Amino acid sequence: MDIQMLTRFFMWCSILNMGLLMFSFLLLVCAGDFVYKMHGKWFAMPRETFNVALYSFLGMYKILIFVFNLMPWAALAIIG
């Protein structure tokens, strides 16, 4: 596996993960009530707690994308 292949791998991982993050965000913005009702069938929690949980999840997911996808891609792009 050469440096060009690793660079492309991390680039596509970053693109796919950012796309999933944006899709999740848009789903929550456009259909937040539907998502809350669907999860409310499995987990009984107030809407405020649900919002905090989802906001925390999206924030942590974004940090993980930056640390494990974007930073390795940037480092490989610089040294490549």
Order of alpha helices (4+ residues) and beta strands (2+ residues): alpha-alpha-alpha
